[in-house]
Amino acid sequence: TKFGNCAVIKNSMIADGCIIEGEVENSIIFRNVKVARGAVIKNSIVMQDTVLGENSMLNYIIADKNVVVRDKKILSGTDIHPFYIGKGIMV
């Protein structure tokens, strides 16, 4: 796993092969996930080979494999009803 100079990781589990340049908090990140600069993941589960674009945000999200979240997208669920993104979806 590679962490960028501006990466912030708090209370999270991150698997090998990830590239983290943004912020990850209270989340589980599977293998080969890419978190671009300025992106934020909170309270989420992100499965393998997912890409989060610059200045995007995920909060209470379950993202299946091979999901792409483009730049400047904000997706949020709630603690009792997280939002699910299916396998291979581009948002």
ChimeraX commands (.cxc) that place a marker at each C-alpha (Angstrom):
marker #1 position 0.00,0.00,0.00 radius 0.5
marker #1 position 1.20,3.50,-0.82 radius 0.5
marker #1 position 0.19,6.52,1.21 radius 0.5
marker #1 position 0.52,9.99,-0.33 radius 0.5
marker #1 position 2.05,12.92,1.55 radius 0.5
marker #1 position -1.41,14.33,2.35 radius 0.5
marker #1 position -3.07,11.00,3.23 radius 0.5
marker #1 position -4.96,10.84,6.53 radius 0.5
marker #1 position -5.95,7.43,7.92 radius 0.5
marker #1 position -8.00,7.06,11.12 radius 0.5
marker #1 position -9.43,3.91,12.70 radius 0.5
marker #1 position -9.47,1.95,9.42 radius 0.5
marker #1 position -8.33,-1.36,7.94 radius 0.5
marker #1 position -6.58,-1.09,4.57 radius 0.5
marker #1 position -5.51,-4.11,2.51 radius 0.5
marker #1 position -2.38,-4.42,0.39 radius 0.5
marker #1 position -2.00,-2.87,-3.05 radius 0.5
marker #1 position -3.98,0.30,-2.29 radius 0.5
marker #1 position -2.98,3.83,-3.24 radius 0.5
marker #1 position -4.30,6.32,-0.69 radius 0.5
marker #1 position -3.82,10.03,-1.36 radius 0.5
marker #1 position -6.98,11.28,0.39 radius 0.5
marker #1 position -8.63,10.63,3.76 radius 0.5
marker #1 position -10.02,7.36,5.14 radius 0.5
marker #1 position -11.83,7.20,8.48 radius 0.5
marker #1 position -13.74,4.37,10.24 radius 0.5
marker #1 position -13.69,2.24,7.08 radius 0.5
marker #1 position -12.60,-1.08,5.61 radius 0.5
marker #1 position -10.73,-0.86,2.31 radius 0.5
marker #1 position -10.09,-4.01,0.25 radius 0.5
marker #1 position -7.16,-4.69,-2.14 radius 0.5
marker #1 position -6.11,-2.40,-4.99 radius 0.5
marker #1 position -8.42,0.50,-4.10 radius 0.5
marker #1 position -7.33,3.93,-5.31 radius 0.5
marker #1 position -8.33,7.02,-3.32 radius 0.5
marker #1 position -7.39,10.19,-5.20 radius 0.5
marker #1 position -6.13,13.44,-3.71 radius 0.5
marker #1 position -8.86,15.33,-1.84 radius 0.5
marker #1 position -11.18,12.30,-1.70 radius 0.5
marker #1 position -12.77,11.27,1.62 radius 0.5
marker #1 position -14.12,7.88,2.70 radius 0.5
marker #1 position -15.91,7.69,6.05 radius 0.5
marker #1 position -17.86,4.89,7.74 radius 0.5
marker #1 position -17.75,2.76,4.58 radius 0.5
marker #1 position -16.76,-0.61,3.13 radius 0.5
marker #1 position -14.99,-0.39,-0.24 radius 0.5
marker #1 position -14.28,-3.65,-2.03 radius 0.5
marker #1 position -11.37,-4.45,-4.35 radius 0.5
marker #1 position -10.36,-2.57,-7.49 radius 0.5
marker #1 position -12.56,0.44,-6.73 radius 0.5
marker #1 position -11.44,3.94,-7.76 radius 0.5
marker #1 position -12.51,7.12,-5.96 radius 0.5
marker #1 position -11.89,10.28,-7.99 radius 0.5
marker #1 position -10.48,13.61,-6.79 radius 0.5
marker #1 position -12.51,15.64,-4.29 radius 0.5
marker #1 position -15.18,12.92,-4.00 radius 0.5
marker #1 position -16.77,11.74,-0.77 radius 0.5
marker #1 position -18.27,8.45,0.40 radius 0.5
marker #1 position -20.09,8.30,3.75 radius 0.5
marker #1 position -21.94,5.17,4.92 radius 0.5
marker #1 position -21.39,3.45,1.56 radius 0.5
marker #1 position -20.87,-0.21,0.65 radius 0.5
marker #1 position -19.10,-0.29,-2.72 radius 0.5
marker #1 position -18.81,-3.64,-4.44 radius 0.5
marker #1 position -15.88,-4.66,-6.72 radius 0.5
marker #1 position -14.71,-2.55,-9.67 radius 0.5
marker #1 position -16.75,0.56,-8.81 radius 0.5
marker #1 position -15.65,3.92,-10.20 radius 0.5
marker #1 position -16.71,7.13,-8.47 radius 0.5
marker #1 position -15.82,10.08,-10.68 radius 0.5
marker #1 position -14.32,13.38,-9.54 radius 0.5
marker #1 position -16.37,15.68,-7.29 radius 0.5
marker #1 position -19.16,13.17,-6.52 radius 0.5
marker #1 position -20.69,13.03,-3.04 radius 0.5
marker #1 position -22.54,9.87,-1.99 radius 0.5
marker #1 position -23.98,9.34,1.46 radius 0.5
marker #1 position -26.19,6.88,3.27 radius 0.5
marker #1 position -27.01,6.77,6.98 radius 0.5
marker #1 position -25.78,4.66,9.86 radius 0.5
marker #1 position -28.98,2.56,9.85 radius 0.5
marker #1 position -29.35,2.45,6.05 radius 0.5
marker #1 position -26.03,2.53,4.15 radius 0.5
marker #1 position -26.11,3.14,0.40 radius 0.5
marker #1 position -24.99,0.19,-1.79 radius 0.5
marker #1 position -23.16,0.55,-5.12 radius 0.5
marker #1 position -23.27,-2.64,-7.19 radius 0.5
marker #1 position -20.39,-4.43,-8.90 radius 0.5
marker #1 position -18.84,-2.60,-11.86 radius 0.5
marker #1 position -21.00,0.55,-11.56 radius 0.5
marker #1 position -19.61,3.96,-12.57 radius 0.5
marker #1 position -21.07,6.90,-10.66 radius 0.5
marker link #1:1,2 radius 0.2
marker link #1:2,3 radius 0.2
marker link #1:3,4 radius 0.2
marker link #1:4,5 radius 0.2
marker link #1:5,6 radius 0.2
marker link #1:6,7 radius 0.2
marker link #1:7,8 radius 0.2
marker link #1:8,9 radius 0.2
marker link #1:9,10 radius 0.2
marker link #1:10,11 radius 0.2
marker link #1:11,12 radius 0.2
marker link #1:12,13 radius 0.2
marker link #1:13,14 radius 0.2
marker link #1:14,15 radius 0.2
marker link #1:15,16 radius 0.2
marker link #1:16,17 radius 0.2
marker link #1:17,18 radius 0.2
marker link #1:18,19 radius 0.2
marker link #1:19,20 radius 0.2
marker link #1:20,21 radius 0.2
marker link #1:21,22 radius 0.2
marker link #1:22,23 radius 0.2
marker link #1:23,24 radius 0.2
marker link #1:24,25 radius 0.2
marker link #1:25,26 radius 0.2
marker link #1:26,27 radius 0.2
marker link #1:27,28 radius 0.2
marker link #1:28,29 radius 0.2
marker link #1:29,30 radius 0.2
marker link #1:30,31 radius 0.2
marker link #1:31,32 radius 0.2
marker link #1:32,33 radius 0.2
marker link #1:33,34 radius 0.2
marker link #1:34,35 radius 0.2
marker link #1:35,36 radius 0.2
marker link #1:36,37 radius 0.2
marker link #1:37,38 radius 0.2
marker link #1:38,39 radius 0.2
marker link #1:39,40 radius 0.2
marker link #1:40,41 radius 0.2
marker link #1:41,42 radius 0.2
marker link #1:42,43 radius 0.2
marker link #1:43,44 radius 0.2
marker link #1:44,45 radius 0.2
marker link #1:45,46 radius 0.2
marker link #1:46,47 radius 0.2
marker link #1:47,48 radius 0.2
marker link #1:48,49 radius 0.2
marker link #1:49,50 radius 0.2
marker link #1:50,51 radius 0.2
marker link #1:51,52 radius 0.2
marker link #1:52,53 radius 0.2
marker link #1:53,54 radius 0.2
marker link #1:54,55 radius 0.2
marker link #1:55,56 radius 0.2
marker link #1:56,57 radius 0.2
marker link #1:57,58 radius 0.2
marker link #1:58,59 radius 0.2
marker link #1:59,60 radius 0.2
marker link #1:60,61 radius 0.2
marker link #1:61,62 radius 0.2
marker link #1:62,63 radius 0.2
marker link #1:63,64 radius 0.2
marker link #1:64,65 radius 0.2
marker link #1:65,66 radius 0.2
marker link #1:66,67 radius 0.2
marker link #1:67,68 radius 0.2
marker link #1:68,69 radius 0.2
marker link #1:69,70 radius 0.2
marker link #1:70,71 radius 0.2
marker link #1:71,72 radius 0.2
marker link #1:72,73 radius 0.2
marker link #1:73,74 radius 0.2
marker link #1:74,75 radius 0.2
marker link #1:75,76 radius 0.2
marker link #1:76,77 radius 0.2
marker link #1:77,78 radius 0.2
marker link #1:78,79 radius 0.2
marker link #1:79,80 radius 0.2
marker link #1:80,81 radius 0.2
marker link #1:81,82 radius 0.2
marker link #1:82,83 radius 0.2
marker link #1:83,84 radius 0.2
marker link #1:84,85 radius 0.2
marker link #1:85,86 radius 0.2
marker link #1:86,87 radius 0.2
marker link #1:87,88 radius 0.2
marker link #1:88,89 radius 0.2
marker link #1:89,90 radius 0.2
marker link #1:90,91 radius 0.2
view
